[in-house]
Amino acid sequence: MKTLKVSVVTPDGPVYESDVEMVVARAQSGELGVLPGHIPMVAPLQIGGVRMKKDGKTEQVAVNGGFLEVRPDKVTILAQTAEAAEQIDLTRAEEAKKRAEQRLQSKQDDVDYRRAELALQRAINRINVAKRG
């Protein structure tokens, strides 16, 4: 079966690298499925889990935005932060979710609600990927 080389890279270095049969990611325009031979494209990503199908199994990486570059034989994801499912500390992610929820419920004037909403989305993403991965 044909495969794609997938690389997930952050400023801190590579997070995931493998040959896979299919990649599914959530772009700004909607969910994208990429198979070998896909037309070249670049798409901005939303906060979400990137799923890679390999040998009948699904591997996941939690990605916090970034860009997806597709070539016929390679997919590169450039993300500000990313974590493979097995590397996610579930307890820490749940604590981050609680902190973000508390900030959003706060009545203080100095709370940056957009930042708190993004922190909540990132925490929920990490929890979902860790539980499915």
Backbone as a chain_set.jsonl record, in Angstrom:
{"seq": "MKTLKVSVVTPDGPVYESDVEMVVARAQSGELGVLPGHIPMVAPLQIGGVRMKKDGKTEQVAVNGGFLEVRPDKVTILAQTAEAAEQIDLTRAEEAKKRAEQRLQSKQDDVDYRRAELALQRAINRINVAKRG", "coords": {"N": [[0.839, -1.18, 0.0], [0.457, 2.27, -0.733], [2.207, 4.968, 0.847], [2.512, 7.982, 2.856], [4.976, 10.293, 3.86], [5.062, 11.676, 7.008], [5.595, 14.564, 8.887], [5.636, 16.2, 11.934], [6.369, 19.226, 13.2], [7.764, 21.465, 15.584], [8.854, 24.65, 17.0], [10.62, 23.705, 18.911], [11.566, 21.387, 17.88], [11.292, 18.162, 16.109], [8.205, 16.369, 16.52], [6.714, 14.231, 15.686], [7.255, 11.648, 13.363], [6.79, 9.659, 10.599], [5.889, 7.026, 8.271], [2.793, 6.923, 6.815], [-0.58, 5.805, 6.002], [-2.731, 7.514, 5.716], [-3.732, 10.872, 6.491], [-5.535, 12.917, 8.704], [-6.699, 16.087, 9.366], [-7.744, 19.089, 11.081], [-8.485, 21.827, 9.399], [-8.681, 25.434, 8.94], [-10.725, 25.765, 7.123], [-12.204, 23.476, 7.362], [-12.426, 19.881, 7.966], [-9.727, 17.939, 6.758], [-8.782, 15.269, 4.679], [-5.987, 13.418, 3.796], [-4.444, 11.565, 1.353], [-1.932, 9.389, -0.16], [-0.485, 10.883, -3.076], [-2.007, 13.169, -3.142], [-3.02, 16.455, -4.208], [-0.7, 19.23, -4.245], [-0.796, 21.535, -1.532], [-1.399, 24.178, 0.881], [-2.519, 24.78, 4.129], [-4.018, 26.6, 6.814], [-4.143, 25.488, 10.186], [-6.537, 24.534, 12.709], [-6.901, 24.43, 16.307], [-6.604, 21.177, 17.304], [-6.845, 17.558, 17.047], [-4.571, 15.677, 15.136], [-4.932, 13.013, 13.056], [-3.363, 9.996, 12.183], [-3.375, 7.312, 10.046], [-2.083, 4.151, 10.258], [-0.924, 1.048, 9.404], [-3.456, -0.106, 9.92], [-4.071, 0.956, 12.377], [-4.74, 3.878, 14.414], [-2.928, 6.761, 15.016], [-2.389, 9.616, 17.076], [-1.819, 13.169, 17.253], [-1.765, 16.003, 19.233], [-2.355, 19.17, 18.128], [-1.717, 22.598, 18.232], [-2.871, 24.727, 16.424], [-1.232, 26.215, 13.54], [0.358, 25.244, 10.445], [-0.412, 23.231, 7.608], [1.299, 21.515, 5.206], [0.989, 20.037, 2.132], [2.257, 17.633, -0.031], [2.551, 15.467, -2.892], [3.773, 13.096, -1.871], [4.376, 13.635, 0.744], [3.601, 15.046, 3.952], [3.788, 17.897, 5.848], [3.595, 19.294, 8.999], [3.625, 22.294, 10.541], [3.756, 23.532, 13.632], [3.016, 25.633, 16.454], [2.95, 24.486, 18.996], [2.912, 21.008, 19.801], [1.908, 17.691, 20.665], [2.465, 14.244, 20.934], [0.043, 11.665, 21.426], [0.761, 9.75, 23.424], [2.568, 11.167, 24.927], [1.267, 13.087, 26.363], [0.462, 14.549, 29.41], [-2.1, 13.697, 31.211], [-3.244, 14.485, 33.685], [-2.089, 17.007, 34.091], [-3.159, 18.352, 31.876], [-5.894, 18.304, 32.5], [-5.876, 19.895, 34.79], [-5.083, 22.335, 33.657], [-7.318, 22.823, 32.117], [-9.263, 23.258, 34.116], [-8.209, 25.595, 35.301], [-8.448, 27.418, 33.158], [-11.23, 27.436, 32.811], [-11.972, 28.565, 35.264], [-10.859, 31.125, 34.971], [-12.44, 32.092, 32.882], [-14.89, 32.237, 34.144], [-14.473, 34.174, 35.955], [-15.092, 37.35, 37.458], [-13.47, 39.483, 37.304], [-11.994, 42.468, 35.94], [-9.56, 42.448, 34.634], [-9.167, 40.118, 33.204], [-8.186, 38.357, 30.379], [-10.25, 37.331, 28.149], [-10.266, 36.099, 25.599], [-7.77, 34.897, 25.47], [-8.051, 33.103, 27.593], [-10.116, 31.507, 26.57], [-8.8, 30.292, 24.39], [-6.836, 28.875, 25.799], [-8.474, 27.078, 27.139], [-9.539, 25.638, 24.938], [-7.165, 24.452, 23.984], [-6.485, 22.826, 26.165], [-8.699, 21.075, 26.299], [-8.418, 19.843, 23.809], [-5.956, 18.481, 24.179], [-6.71, 16.708, 26.218], [-8.71, 15.191, 24.915], [-7.212, 14.0, 22.814], [-5.336, 12.537, 24.299], [-6.988, 10.676, 25.599], [-8.108, 9.25, 23.445], [-5.869, 8.373, 22.135]], "CA": [[0.0, 0.0, 0.0], [1.21, 3.511, -0.795], [2.247, 5.721, 2.103], [2.977, 9.367, 2.907], [5.875, 10.608, 4.969], [4.464, 12.746, 7.796], [6.455, 15.202, 9.886], [5.041, 17.258, 12.752], [7.528, 19.951, 13.696], [7.539, 22.671, 16.381], [10.119, 25.363, 17.186], [11.483, 22.906, 19.782], [12.058, 20.223, 17.15], [10.284, 17.228, 15.613], [7.332, 15.718, 17.496], [6.237, 12.971, 15.106], [7.736, 11.375, 12.017], [6.491, 8.286, 10.243], [5.215, 6.782, 7.001], [1.412, 6.563, 7.138], [-1.469, 5.592, 4.862], [-3.687, 8.614, 5.618], [-3.661, 11.916, 7.51], [-6.755, 13.711, 8.831], [-6.433, 17.251, 10.198], [-8.792, 20.101, 11.073], [-8.015, 23.11, 8.877], [-9.621, 26.549, 9.161], [-11.842, 25.595, 6.194], [-12.897, 22.224, 7.65], [-11.566, 18.72, 8.14], [-9.061, 17.498, 5.537], [-8.208, 13.933, 4.629], [-4.913, 13.409, 2.815], [-3.954, 10.249, 0.947], [-0.796, 9.51, -1.083], [-0.828, 11.42, -4.379], [-2.848, 14.357, -2.995], [-2.469, 17.64, -4.869], [-0.001, 20.116, -3.317], [-1.591, 22.604, -0.93], [-1.035, 24.662, 2.21], [-3.739, 25.171, 4.833], [-3.865, 26.906, 8.235], [-4.814, 24.509, 11.04], [-7.175, 24.914, 13.964], [-6.532, 23.604, 17.445], [-7.283, 19.893, 17.15], [-6.026, 16.362, 16.931], [-4.239, 15.201, 13.794], [-4.966, 11.548, 13.084], [-2.59, 9.319, 11.158], [-3.712, 5.891, 9.959], [-0.858, 3.407, 9.956], [-1.052, -0.395, 9.65], [-4.769, -0.394, 10.492], [-4.223, 1.631, 13.672], [-4.746, 5.336, 14.332], [-2.071, 7.48, 15.953], [-2.829, 11.004, 17.146], [-0.959, 14.22, 17.769], [-2.501, 17.226, 19.564], [-1.701, 20.309, 17.484], [-2.323, 23.871, 18.607], [-2.763, 25.629, 15.284], [-0.076, 26.038, 12.683], [0.105, 25.086, 9.017], [-0.283, 21.913, 7.005], [1.776, 21.57, 3.833], [0.785, 18.736, 1.504], [2.879, 17.311, -1.315], [2.035, 14.137, -3.25], [4.341, 12.001, -1.083], [4.806, 14.112, 2.063], [2.803, 16.028, 4.676], [4.541, 18.545, 6.91], [2.783, 20.148, 9.865], [4.42, 23.236, 11.318], [2.881, 23.97, 14.716], [3.667, 26.316, 17.564], [3.142, 23.401, 19.957], [2.277, 19.74, 19.438], [2.286, 16.571, 21.534], [1.938, 12.924, 20.58], [-0.921, 11.214, 22.44], [1.405, 9.054, 24.544], [3.399, 12.112, 25.688], [0.413, 14.05, 27.065], [0.218, 14.349, 30.839], [-3.542, 13.907, 31.331], [-3.519, 15.239, 34.913], [-1.711, 18.399, 33.847], [-4.122, 18.902, 30.928], [-7.153, 18.534, 33.22], [-5.658, 21.065, 35.66], [-5.087, 23.516, 32.776], [-8.722, 23.046, 31.749], [-9.925, 23.861, 35.279], [-7.73, 26.984, 35.434], [-9.042, 28.213, 32.074], [-12.656, 27.597, 33.126], [-12.071, 29.522, 36.369], [-10.598, 32.461, 34.419], [-13.602, 32.499, 32.094], [-15.997, 32.52, 35.059], [-14.057, 35.265, 36.828], [-15.761, 38.641, 37.247], [-12.452, 40.528, 37.312], [-11.873, 43.224, 34.693], [-8.259, 42.262, 33.991], [-9.085, 38.797, 32.576], [-8.161, 38.328, 28.918], [-11.155, 36.224, 27.87], [-9.859, 35.386, 24.379], [-6.634, 34.051, 25.846], [-8.589, 32.023, 28.424], [-10.851, 30.604, 25.68], [-7.812, 29.505, 23.66], [-6.233, 27.944, 26.758], [-9.477, 26.031, 27.36], [-9.565, 24.803, 23.727], [-5.935, 23.648, 23.943], [-6.566, 21.802, 27.214], [-9.694, 20.084, 25.873], [-7.788, 19.106, 22.718], [-4.966, 17.568, 24.748], [-7.436, 15.661, 26.948], [-9.345, 14.312, 23.924], [-6.183, 13.216, 22.121], [-4.745, 11.583, 25.263], [-7.965, 9.615, 25.868], [-8.29, 8.443, 22.236], [-4.582, 7.865, 21.648]], "C": [[0.884, 1.244, 0.0], [1.144, 4.232, 0.546], [2.724, 7.149, 1.854], [3.975, 9.491, 4.04], [5.26, 11.804, 5.698], [5.474, 13.239, 8.823], [5.656, 16.273, 10.597], [6.202, 17.927, 13.468], [7.087, 21.192, 14.465], [8.866, 23.434, 16.46], [11.109, 24.602, 18.066], [12.026, 21.656, 19.096], [10.938, 19.312, 16.702], [9.503, 16.559, 16.748], [6.904, 14.34, 16.992], [6.811, 12.844, 13.702], [7.487, 9.908, 11.712], [5.939, 8.226, 8.821], [3.827, 6.255, 7.336], [0.597, 6.41, 5.862], [-2.402, 6.77, 4.628], [-3.488, 9.584, 6.765], [-4.985, 12.663, 7.511], [-6.451, 14.834, 9.811], [-7.583, 18.239, 10.072], [-8.187, 21.44, 10.646], [-9.045, 24.193, 9.198], [-10.871, 26.375, 8.302], [-12.646, 24.316, 6.435], [-11.913, 21.074, 7.757], [-11.024, 18.256, 6.781], [-8.561, 16.072, 5.693], [-7.177, 13.909, 3.511], [-4.431, 11.979, 2.6], [-2.734, 10.436, 0.04], [-1.262, 9.991, -2.456], [-1.706, 12.652, -4.336], [-2.195, 15.548, -3.698], [-1.751, 18.513, -3.838], [-0.918, 21.226, -2.813], [-0.996, 23.013, 0.406], [-2.322, 25.128, 2.866], [-3.412, 25.517, 6.281], [-4.695, 25.921, 9.06], [-5.477, 25.152, 12.242], [-6.576, 24.077, 15.086], [-7.309, 22.298, 17.297], [-6.305, 18.741, 17.081], [-5.793, 16.025, 15.467], [-4.148, 13.689, 13.894], [-4.185, 10.991, 11.904], [-2.948, 7.838, 11.192], [-2.479, 5.144, 9.475], [-1.072, 1.949, 10.351], [-2.366, -0.75, 10.334], [-5.029, 0.246, 11.841], [-4.195, 3.138, 13.453], [-3.859, 5.912, 15.416], [-2.507, 8.933, 15.925], [-1.762, 11.919, 17.723], [-1.853, 15.428, 18.032], [-1.718, 18.403, 19.007], [-2.459, 21.575, 17.858], [-2.11, 24.896, 17.5], [-1.535, 25.325, 14.456], [-0.495, 25.898, 11.234], [0.358, 23.652, 8.583], [0.184, 22.122, 5.566], [1.688, 20.163, 3.257], [1.53, 18.702, 0.177], [2.431, 15.896, -1.645], [2.558, 12.982, -2.391], [4.738, 12.4, 0.336], [3.822, 15.129, 2.63], [3.678, 16.573, 5.792], [3.586, 19.436, 7.687], [3.742, 20.985, 10.697], [3.49, 23.822, 12.373], [3.678, 24.691, 15.791], [3.947, 25.326, 18.69], [2.391, 22.165, 19.462], [2.783, 18.664, 20.384], [1.672, 15.285, 21.001], [1.066, 12.444, 21.737], [-0.246, 10.587, 23.646], [2.284, 9.97, 25.396], [2.583, 13.086, 26.533], [0.218, 13.62, 28.516], [-1.244, 14.715, 31.082], [-3.904, 14.728, 32.569], [-3.22, 16.719, 34.712], [-2.701, 19.075, 32.885], [-5.461, 19.198, 31.614], [-7.042, 19.721, 34.176], [-5.674, 22.351, 34.841], [-6.517, 23.85, 32.357], [-9.47, 23.727, 32.899], [-9.514, 25.319, 35.46], [-8.366, 27.891, 34.381], [-10.525, 28.452, 32.339], [-12.857, 28.6, 34.249], [-11.837, 30.952, 35.88], [-11.8, 32.972, 33.64], [-14.8, 32.861, 32.97], [-15.707, 33.698, 35.984], [-14.772, 36.565, 36.458], [-14.76, 39.791, 37.214], [-12.332, 41.179, 35.942], [-10.582, 42.931, 33.943], [-8.092, 40.898, 33.309], [-9.138, 38.951, 31.052], [-8.976, 37.103, 28.485], [-10.764, 35.437, 26.624], [-8.709, 34.425, 24.686], [-7.109, 32.856, 26.683], [-9.369, 31.011, 27.57], [-9.892, 29.706, 24.894], [-7.132, 28.481, 24.565], [-7.185, 26.778, 27.035], [-9.545, 25.091, 26.15], [-8.339, 23.9, 23.652], [-5.992, 22.521, 24.969], [-7.545, 20.694, 26.823], [-9.129, 19.224, 24.749], [-6.804, 18.076, 23.258], [-5.646, 16.404, 25.484], [-8.055, 14.665, 25.96], [-8.329, 13.428, 23.216], [-5.589, 12.159, 23.054], [-5.694, 10.404, 25.51], [-8.179, 8.706, 24.672], [-7.02, 7.74, 21.798], [-4.16, 6.641, 22.335]], "O": [[1.929, 1.272, 0.65], [0.163, 4.124, 1.281], [3.26, 7.474, 0.794], [3.819, 8.847, 5.078], [4.97, 12.828, 5.079], [6.114, 12.457, 9.526], [5.069, 17.148, 9.962], [6.926, 17.295, 14.237], [6.157, 21.888, 14.056], [9.896, 22.916, 16.03], [12.315, 24.832, 17.974], [12.853, 20.944, 19.665], [9.764, 19.633, 16.884], [10.061, 16.229, 17.794], [6.752, 13.402, 17.774], [6.847, 13.814, 12.946], [7.911, 9.025, 12.457], [5.57, 9.248, 8.244], [3.689, 5.264, 8.053], [1.02, 6.827, 4.784], [-2.824, 7.018, 3.499], [-3.124, 9.187, 7.872], [-5.506, 13.007, 6.451], [-6.008, 14.593, 10.934], [-8.311, 18.232, 9.079], [-7.482, 22.096, 11.412], [-10.143, 23.899, 9.67], [-11.959, 26.788, 8.703], [-13.663, 24.096, 5.778], [-10.703, 21.273, 7.651], [-11.756, 18.188, 5.794], [-7.985, 15.715, 6.721], [-7.466, 14.337, 2.393], [-4.06, 11.281, 3.544], [-2.521, 11.532, -0.479], [-2.308, 9.563, -2.945], [-2.119, 13.145, -5.385], [-0.97, 15.638, -3.774], [-2.149, 18.536, -2.673], [-1.713, 21.783, -3.57], [-0.191, 22.288, 0.99], [-3.133, 25.8, 2.229], [-2.622, 24.82, 6.919], [-5.809, 25.564, 8.679], [-5.031, 26.19, 12.731], [-5.832, 23.128, 14.837], [-8.534, 22.313, 17.178], [-5.089, 18.936, 17.059], [-6.717, 16.082, 14.655], [-3.394, 13.148, 14.703], [-4.326, 11.455, 10.773], [-2.84, 7.188, 12.232], [-1.91, 5.457, 8.429], [-1.368, 1.655, 11.509], [-2.394, -1.596, 11.228], [-6.118, 0.088, 12.393], [-3.691, 3.618, 12.437], [-4.016, 5.593, 16.595], [-2.943, 9.437, 14.89], [-0.935, 11.524, 18.545], [-2.616, 15.836, 17.157], [-0.559, 18.613, 19.364], [-3.688, 21.615, 17.806], [-1.287, 25.804, 17.618], [-0.879, 24.302, 14.648], [-1.561, 26.367, 10.835], [1.224, 22.96, 9.119], [-0.468, 22.828, 4.796], [2.239, 19.216, 3.817], [1.439, 19.629, -0.628], [1.969, 15.183, -0.753], [1.854, 11.99, -2.205], [5.358, 11.616, 1.054], [3.278, 15.96, 1.904], [4.241, 15.815, 6.582], [2.855, 20.237, 7.103], [4.558, 20.459, 11.454], [2.541, 24.53, 12.039], [4.855, 24.403, 16.013], [5.034, 25.319, 19.268], [1.366, 22.273, 18.79], [3.922, 18.708, 20.848], [0.49, 15.25, 20.658], [1.322, 12.779, 22.893], [-0.638, 10.861, 24.781], [2.7, 9.577, 26.485], [3.147, 13.831, 27.333], [-0.143, 12.478, 28.802], [-1.591, 15.894, 31.152], [-4.787, 15.584, 32.5], [-4.004, 17.579, 35.113], [-3.039, 20.244, 33.067], [-6.087, 20.223, 31.342], [-8.004, 20.467, 34.353], [-6.224, 23.356, 35.289], [-6.882, 25.021, 32.255], [-10.229, 24.67, 32.672], [-10.352, 26.177, 35.738], [-8.776, 29.01, 34.69], [-11.023, 29.555, 32.114], [-13.794, 29.398, 34.21], [-12.521, 31.88, 36.31], [-12.142, 34.151, 33.725], [-15.626, 33.69, 32.589], [-16.588, 34.161, 36.708], [-15.022, 36.836, 35.283], [-15.156, 40.951, 37.108], [-12.539, 40.534, 34.914], [-10.515, 43.146, 32.732], [-6.989, 40.557, 32.881], [-10.036, 39.601, 30.516], [-8.464, 35.984, 28.458], [-10.919, 34.216, 26.6], [-8.691, 33.287, 24.217], [-6.629, 31.737, 26.503], [-9.296, 29.807, 27.812], [-10.136, 28.508, 24.747], [-6.881, 27.35, 24.148], [-6.753, 25.632, 27.153], [-9.603, 23.873, 26.321], [-8.45, 22.725, 23.301], [-5.594, 21.392, 24.679], [-7.25, 19.512, 26.999], [-9.336, 18.011, 24.733], [-6.82, 16.921, 22.834], [-5.209, 15.258, 25.382], [-7.943, 13.452, 26.138], [-8.565, 12.233, 23.037], [-5.365, 11.02, 22.644], [-5.248, 9.262, 25.619], [-8.409, 7.509, 24.846], [-7.056, 6.674, 21.183], [-3.098, 6.097, 22.032]]}, "num_chains": 1, "name": "protein.A"}
